Amino acid sequence: MRLINYFDLGLHTGYELADFVYKIFPSLNISNYNCYGFEACKKFVDFCEFNFKDFGNVKVFHNAISDVNEKIKLYHVDPQKQPGEVGHSIFRTKDNVTDSFEEVDSVIFSEWLESNVPSFRNDLNIMKVNIEGAEYPLFKDMVNSDILKFFPIIIGAGHDVDKVSEIDSSEYWSLIKENNIDIKRYCSDHKPERNVDVRSLISLFL
């Protein structure tokens, strides 16, 4: 069986990553895999590093995904209004974020991938994305670098670009439609009954 790479962009507390390592991969008898989790908020990075410390094939990265390889601001939601602190974004104009921020090193995903997972062209790559508006620079990068074709399975909570006023969402949706980018619904902690059957999706490529 070829190597499976699971990329979790926007870990938060790692619900979906936990599903893969505790349920989905074991139920398919998959042991030849690596998981790469990206989280911009240091608080949740520390949480996930502790929770997955016993998994040698799980790596957690304290990085935001954007169109630059440099330090940027991650704007926080108001914890009084969002007790779970869901929704931090690299975009100040995203709904519900405040002037409070932390700085984080951001990466251009395609460049990170080439440097860190050189075998990806021969592997089965699964991506979960929930990055609060940064889907636009991510998918633009994946199209321009011609790596999108190596990700047959993309899952997540949906598209958040429409919540960011500084982004021209019409350009984003044109990019999505022209390149047949289909984020299949998968969110472990919110209405899981609406989720795609990930096991069946993976089975198609085994």
N, C-alpha and C positions, 0 to 999 in steps of 0.2 A: 504493500500500500504506500502510495506517495505521501510525502510530508504534507500536513495540513497546517496552515498558518491562520490563526484567528487574531484579527486586529480590532481592538475595542477602542474607538475614538470617542472620548467623553465617558470615562469610567464612572464618575460620581462615586457611589459606594460599591460598585462592582457587582450589581445584581446579575446582569447578563453574563458577565465573565464567570460568575459562580455557577450559573445554569450550564455553561459549556463544560467546565471541568468536573462538576459533581454529577451532572445528569446526562447531558446530550452526548458528549464523547464516550462516556462509559457505556451508555445504552447501545451505541453502535460499535462497541468493541474497538474504539479508536484510541490508540496509545501513542501513535507517532504524530505528535502535534507540538506546536509552540504557540503561546499566547503573548501578544504584545499589547499592553494596556496604556493608553495615553490619558492623562488628566492634568488640567491646567491649575487646579486649586490645590495648594500644598496640603491643606487639611485632609482632603480626600485621598491624596497620594499616600500620606502617612497611614491612613486607615486601610487602604488596599494593600499596601506593602506588608502590613502586619497580618492581614487576613489571608494572604496568599503566600506567606513566607515559606510554607512547607512544600510548595510546588516549584520544583526546579525548572520546569519548562514554562513558567509564567514570569514575565518581566514587566515591571511597572515603570513608566517614564513620566517624569514631571515636565511635560511640555504641552504647549498649545499648538494647534494646527492653524497655519495661516499661509500667507504668500511671501513671508520673509523669514530668514534665519537670524533672528535677533530678539532681544528682550522687548516685550510689549506689555500692555496693561490688560489685566483681566478684571472686568467690572463686576461687582458683586450685586446680587439681589438683596433686598431687605429681609433679614432673617425673621423679623417680626411678621412680615406678610407671607414669607415663604419659609416656614419652619424647617423644611427639609433642605433648604438652600439649593433648590433645583433652578437652573437658569442663568448662572454666571456666564458672561459672554465677553469676547474680545471687542465687541461693538458697544459703544456707549449709548447708541440710539436704540438698542434692543428694548423691547417692552420689559418693564419691571426691574431694570437694573438701576443702580444708584451711582453717585460719584465716588463711592468707596471702591478701592481697587487694590490688587497686589500685582507685582511684576513677575513675569514668567518668561522663560526662554521659549520662543516659538520655533517651529520647524516647517519647512516645505516637505510635505509627505513623500513625494516621489524621490527627492534627494535623500531623505532619511532612509527610505526603503532600499535604494540602490546600495547605500553604504552598510546597512545593518542586516539585510536579508537578501544576500546576492543570489540565492537559489529560487527566488519567488517566481520566476518565469516557468519553472518546472513543477511548482507546488500547487496545491489547491488552496486558494486564498479566500477567506471569509472576512468581511468587514461589517462591524456594527458602528453606526455613526449617529451621534446625538450631541452636536457641538454648537448649538445655539447661534446659528447664523453663519458659522465658519464653514458650512457645507459648500458655500459658493467658492471661496478660494481653494477648498479641497478638490472639488470636482473639476474646476477649471484647470487646476494643476494636473489632475489625473488624465484629463483629455489631452492637454498640450504635451504631456510627457509620454503619451501613448501607453500608459499602464492600466487604464480602465479595463481593457480586454482580459487582464489577468485576474479580475475579481468577479467571478460569475455569481457570487452570492453577496448581496449588500442588504443588511437589515437595519432597523432602527425605529425610533418613535415617529419619524416623519421629517418634514422640512420646516425649519425655523426662520428661513431667510425673510419671509413675509413679515416677520416681527421686527425687522431691522430697517429703519427708515433711511439710513444712509446708503443702502444697497438698492440698486435698480432691480427689483424682483422680476421685471419682465425679461431682462437679460438672463437672469438665472434660470427662469423657467424655459427659455429658449434653449439654453445649454442642456438642460435636463431632457427635453423632448428630442432635440436633434441627436442626442447620443444615447437615447433609450436607457437612461439611468432610472432604475426601478428600486426604490428603497422599500423592501417588504417589511410590513409592520411586525416588530418584535420589541416588546417592552415588558420586562419581567414584573414590575411592581405597579402597573396601571392597566387595568382591563386586559389581563392576559388571555382572556377568551377570544380576543380579536387577533391574536398573534398568528403568524404564518407557522406552518409545521416545518420547523427547521430540520428535524431529523430526515424528513422526506426529501427536502431540498438537498441536503448533503449526500444522501443515498444516491441521487442521480449522478453524482460525480465520482463515486467510489468504484 
